[in-house]
Amino acid sequence: MHYAIVTGASKGIGKAIAFELARRHHALLLTARSQELLEDVSEKIREQHGVDVITFPLDLSEEQAPQKLFGLCRSRSIEADVLVNNAGYGLWGAFDSLSLEEQVNMMRLNMESVVKLTHLFIPEMKKTEKAYILNVASTAGYQAVPNLAVYSAAKAFIINFTRGLHHELSRTSVSVSCLSPGTTATEFVDRARMNDRIRKMADRVAMTPEAVARIAVNGMFRGRMEIIPGASNLLSAKLAAIAPKRLVESITAAIYKMQ
Ligand SMILES: NC(=O)c1ccc[n+]([C@@H]2O[C@H](COP(=O)([O-])OP(=O)(O)OC[C@H]3O[C@@H](n4cnc5c(N)ncnc54)[C@H](OP(=O)(O)O)[C@@H]3O)[C@@H](O)[C@H]2O)c1
């Protein structure tokens, strides 16, 4: 049976994408670390949309985790026709003040797990009549961001990785899209340990995860290579591509400065 796999589905954008896919009658395989939150999400989805939901608690920053998820699918004859690589987080602070271990773990989740899951699932997705991969990057990936240096670099990796794959797979049944949300009202700011000044700024401009998910899922099923929800987010990504880099970086430096 075909399932849509969503990573980081216990809360935030991933949870909203899970609901959006369920609304369109997709059976779901949801993963994140928190078993309790996943169970709660899956119960609500079953109640509201009557689709089959499987949960699999997993820390995707662990080296063998993508293989474990793939192994579960093999053992239960789950065929993925949608793979949403959404799990991720940021860490705010000067590069040399943040722990190296934490930053490497973030790179493992935000990049390595995406590459591994995509590589594991593509062969069977190619055999499916139509399949979709959605990798979640960020508008932070369109330029360097001081004090989010590793995070923004990881998201730039996801944008380029996804664009490359989109072209490589364009003559197959697999469509690959990149979602780059701007500020979205989730627990992202807390996990990144940002301060009240940034939190207040974020609150003023944040989109809801539900609005982001609706645009994301529409764009994915239309086969779009890049999806940037929200007019101002789209504009800022476009401007970042044409404006002088130093100018753009001085703006992001002012937004994410440490005081
Ligand atoms: N919110 C924003 O402003 C924003 C903007 C641009 C891009 N994004 C991107 O959107 C994606 C979703 O973030 P969000 O805003 O929805 O944040 P969130 O509310 O913190 O949700 C993050 C999700 O990832 C899961 N996760 C975190 N660490 C994990 C790990 N080691 N293994 C497996 N799952 C893990 C979390 O579940 P557990 O904690 O249960 O593991 C949760 O389900 C991320 O890739 C983020 O970079 C967010």
The ligand as an SDF file (V2000), in Angstrom:
LIG
                    3D

 48 52  0  0  0  0  0  0  0  0999 V2000
    9.4760   27.8900   11.6940 N   0  0  0  0  0  0  0  0  0  0  0  0
   10.2020   28.6040   10.8750 C   0  0  0  0  0  0  0  0  0  0  0  0
   10.2680   29.8440   10.9880 O   0  0  0  0  0  0  0  0  0  0  0  0
   10.9510   27.9430    9.7380 C   0  0  0  0  0  0  0  0  0  0  0  0
   11.3980   28.7550    8.6850 C   0  0  0  0  0  0  0  0  0  0  0  0
   12.0780   28.1500    7.6370 C   0  0  0  0  0  0  0  0  0  0  0  0
   12.3000   26.7800    7.6190 C   0  0  0  0  0  0  0  0  0  0  0  0
   11.8620   26.0180    8.6640 N   0  0  0  0  0  0  0  0  0  0  0  0
   12.1380   24.5810    8.5870 C   0  0  0  0  0  0  0  0  0  0  0  0
   10.9180   23.8730    8.7150 O   0  0  0  0  0  0  0  0  0  0  0  0
   11.1820   22.5640    9.2190 C   0  0  0  0  0  0  0  0  0  0  0  0
   10.2070   22.2670   10.3590 C   0  0  0  0  0  0  0  0  0  0  0  0
   10.4820   23.1520   11.4430 O   0  0  0  0  0  0  0  0  0  0  0  0
    9.3270   23.7990   12.3290 P   0  0  0  0  0  0  0  0  0  0  0  0
    9.3870   25.2520   12.1510 O   0  0  0  0  0  0  0  0  0  0  0  0
    8.0560   23.0800   12.1130 O   0  0  0  0  0  0  0  0  0  0  0  0
    9.9400   23.5100   13.7820 O   0  0  0  0  0  0  0  0  0  0  0  0
    9.3880   22.6590   15.0360 P   0  0  0  0  0  0  0  0  0  0  0  0
    8.0250   23.0950   15.3990 O   0  0  0  0  0  0  0  0  0  0  0  0
   10.4750   22.7330   16.0440 O   0  0  0  0  0  0  0  0  0  0  0  0
    9.2950   21.1690   14.4470 O   0  0  0  0  0  0  0  0  0  0  0  0
   10.4570   20.4430   14.1170 C   0  0  0  0  0  0  0  0  0  0  0  0
   10.0880   18.9960   13.8610 C   0  0  0  0  0  0  0  0  0  0  0  0
   11.3090   18.2480   13.6250 O   0  0  0  0  0  0  0  0  0  0  0  0
   11.3620   17.1650   14.5640 C   0  0  0  0  0  0  0  0  0  0  0  0
   12.7500   16.8940   14.9420 N   0  0  0  0  0  0  0  0  0  0  0  0
   13.6320   17.7220   15.5510 C   0  0  0  0  0  0  0  0  0  0  0  0
   14.7910   17.1070   15.7950 N   0  0  0  0  0  0  0  0  0  0  0  0
   14.6350   15.8360   15.3210 C   0  0  0  0  0  0  0  0  0  0  0  0
   15.4940   14.7000   15.2730 C   0  0  0  0  0  0  0  0  0  0  0  0
   16.7340   14.7360   15.7590 N   0  0  0  0  0  0  0  0  0  0  0  0
   15.0160   13.5570   14.7060 N   0  0  0  0  0  0  0  0  0  0  0  0
   13.7630   13.5080   14.2110 C   0  0  0  0  0  0  0  0  0  0  0  0
   12.9150   14.5460   14.2220 N   0  0  0  0  0  0  0  0  0  0  0  0
   13.3460   15.6950   14.7690 C   0  0  0  0  0  0  0  0  0  0  0  0
   10.5520   17.6600   15.7570 C   0  0  0  0  0  0  0  0  0  0  0  0
   10.0280   16.5890   16.5190 O   0  0  0  0  0  0  0  0  0  0  0  0
   10.6810   16.0390   17.8760 P   0  0  0  0  0  0  0  0  0  0  0  0
   11.1310   17.2180   18.6650 O   0  0  0  0  0  0  0  0  0  0  0  0
    9.5600   15.2670   18.4570 O   0  0  0  0  0  0  0  0  0  0  0  0
   11.7980   15.1750   17.4220 O   0  0  0  0  0  0  0  0  0  0  0  0
    9.3960   18.3660   15.0520 C   0  0  0  0  0  0  0  0  0  0  0  0
    8.4470   17.4370   14.6390 O   0  0  0  0  0  0  0  0  0  0  0  0
   12.6520   22.5540    9.6420 C   0  0  0  0  0  0  0  0  0  0  0  0
   13.4170   21.9000    8.6410 O   0  0  0  0  0  0  0  0  0  0  0  0
   13.0120   24.0260    9.7110 C   0  0  0  0  0  0  0  0  0  0  0  0
   14.3740   24.2590    9.4710 O   0  0  0  0  0  0  0  0  0  0  0  0
   11.1980   26.5660    9.7160 C   0  0  0  0  0  0  0  0  0  0  0  0
  1  2  1  0
  2  3  2  0
  2  4  1  0
  4  5  1  0
  4 48  2  0
  5  6  2  0
  6  7  1  0
  7  8  2  0
  8  9  1  0
  8 48  1  0
  9 10  1  0
  9 46  1  0
 10 11  1  0
 11 12  1  0
 11 44  1  0
 12 13  1  0
 13 14  1  0
 14 15  2  0
 14 16  1  0
 14 17  1  0
 17 18  1  0
 18 19  2  0
 18 20  1  0
 18 21  1  0
 21 22  1  0
 22 23  1  0
 23 24  1  0
 23 42  1  0
 24 25  1  0
 25 26  1  0
 25 36  1  0
 26 27  1  0
 26 35  1  0
 27 28  2  0
 28 29  1  0
 29 30  1  0
 29 35  2  0
 30 31  1  0
 30 32  2  0
 32 33  1  0
 33 34  2  0
 34 35  1  0
 36 37  1  0
 36 42  1  0
 37 38  1  0
 38 39  2  0
 38 40  1  0
 38 41  1  0
 42 43  1  0
 44 45  1  0
 44 46  1  0
 46 47  1  0
M  CHG  2   8   1  16  -1
M  END
$$$$
